[in-house]
Amino acid sequence: MKTIHSDSAAGAAPDVITLERVSFGYDPEHPILHNLSLSIPRGQWVSIVGPNGCGKSTLVKLLNALLPKSDGEITVYGHRLEEETIQDIRRCIGMVFQNPDNQFIGATVEEDIVFGLEGLCLPYAEMEERLQAISAKLGIGHLLEKHPGELSGGQKQRVAIASILAMKPGIVIFDEASSMLDEGSRNELMEILQGMRAEGNYTILMITHDADEILASDRVLALHGGGLAADVTPAELFLDEELLRKCHLREPYPWRLARELQKQGIPAEVPASEKELIDRLWPSNFSK
């Protein structure tokens, strides 16, 4: 069995995921994805967007053979995805799903985190070290003895993320992980994501419809009609009205507000955040 390492030497970030002319379909005559080619470098935060049914979840499930590709070639950390590499590649990829309840296995939070580590056949001392480290990092130490059913939605998602990160995957996929969370829990998730990017140890793929999450990412892959409709920055996406319509997306609220202010003759450049827009407008409020 091949050993696949998710660590890379310093320097220009190498591609950790490569797809070459990849297709998938239950019916060969009507593929969900066809002739898809792209690459993702280490450490990048990528948003995957598009209308329902365009193949977003299908794409990420192809990366660790949860679905078998119909055609093309998939490479992860320089290794082709094939029968003898599937298990090792799966160790490099963690997935956080929409409903955290679907990821719980243990009777307590601690058991749930340790379950994944036991699957890696780690020594007890290392499992305990990882458990304590990830619990402190995500602020869930006080939850370790609780049953998952006692947790709030935000706490459940935080524990689900901890269970994945404890296994130290280089690639972490979030499949609409914020869609069932309230605003406070979404903000907590964003803080975790921003912290992961700042560490530089993770490549993040995030399926999302949320404008703020998209805006925070480095890159957007837009799927439509079974193919890659665009590979752009978040700013380029939100400036392209036709692409937004194709993806069934809306601009972030600060962007929409800035455009409405411009229509009223009030100078307001497109901001990076709501706070930035407020900071720009505040002085003009007192100059009148």
Secondary structure by P-SEA (a helix, b strand, c coil): cbbbbcccccccccccbbbcbbbbccccccccccccccccccbbbbbbbbcccccaaaaaaaccccccccbbbbbccccccccccaaaaaaabbbbccccccccccccaaaaaaaaaaaacccaaaaaaaaaaaaaaaccccccccccccccaaaaaaaaaaaaaaacccbbbbccccccccaaaaaaaaaaaaaaaaacccbbbbbcccaaaaaaccbbbbbccccccccccaaaaaacaaaaaaacccccaaaaaaaaaaaacccccccccaaaaaaaaccccccc
